[in-house]
Each structure stands twice: as C-alpha cells, then as structure tokens.
Amino acid sequence: MRLDLIKTATYLSIHLTVGFTVAYLMTGSVAIAGGIALIEPMVNAVAFFFHEQVWKKVIARRELVKAKPWYSGQAALA
C-alpha cells in the first residue's frame, strides 16, 4: 500500500510539472499555467470517473452475452 501512495504522489508531481510547463510555454504566464496545471487534473478525474462507469456497463453486457446459451430464444433440444 505504501508503494502505491508513493507511486501516486510521484505520478501526480510529474503530471503537474508537465501540465505547468506546457501551459507556461504556450501562454508565457505563470498564473495561467498554474491554473491550468491545477484545474486540468480535477477535470480529468471527473472524466475518468464517467469513463469507468461506461466500461463497467460494457463489461457487464459482455458477461451477460457470454452467460447466455447459444440456443437462447429457440426451443431446447432434447
């Protein structure tokens, strides 16, 4: 668990640094770059949540189809 937290913190620092650097190079403004670097991960987290919800539905649907017998809807062969 501890290693997961360290990995998460280092990834977050890389993500924020890259976001800030790209935004600063594009705008030349420390204030705008800082805002973008902070806001973008928050928006991305919300988008990721909805992305996961969609994939849960896709996986559930695949499992339902997999569980359905191939002869479903037809008279069972005796």
SVG drawing of the C-alpha trace seen along z (x, -y; Angstrom):
<svg xmlns="http://www.w3.org/2000/svg" viewBox="-39 -36 47 71">
<polyline fill="none" stroke="black" stroke-width="0.4" points="0.0,0.0 2.8,-2.4 4.5,-1.9 1.1,-2.7 0.9,-6.0 4.5,-6.9 3.9,-6.0 0.7,-8.1 2.5,-11.1 5.4,-10.9 3.0,-10.5 1.0,-13.5 4.1,-15.6 5.2,-14.6 1.6,-15.3 1.5,-18.7 5.0,-19.6 4.4,-18.6 1.0,-20.4 2.5,-23.6 5.5,-23.5 3.3,-23.0 0.8,-25.7 3.7,-28.1 5.4,-27.6 2.1,-28.2 1.0,-31.3 4.1,-32.8 2.0,-33.3 2.9,-31.7 -0.6,-32.5 -2.4,-30.9 0.0,-28.0 -0.6,-27.3 -4.3,-27.5 -4.3,-25.1 -1.9,-22.7 -4.3,-22.6 -7.6,-22.6 -6.8,-20.0 -6.2,-17.1 -9.5,-17.8 -11.5,-17.8 -9.6,-14.7 -10.5,-12.9 -14.2,-13.6 -13.9,-12.4 -12.1,-9.3 -15.0,-8.5 -17.5,-8.6 -15.1,-6.6 -15.0,-3.9 -18.8,-3.8 -19.2,-3.3 -16.6,-0.5 -18.4,1.2 -21.5,1.3 -19.6,2.6 -18.1,5.4 -21.4,6.3 -23.0,6.5 -20.3,8.8 -20.6,11.0 -24.4,11.2 -23.9,12.2 -21.3,14.8 -23.6,16.3 -26.5,16.7 -26.7,20.1 -26.1,20.1 -29.5,21.6 -31.3,18.9 -34.7,18.0 -35.0,21.3 -36.7,24.5 -34.3,26.5 -33.0,29.6 -33.9,32.8"/>
</svg>
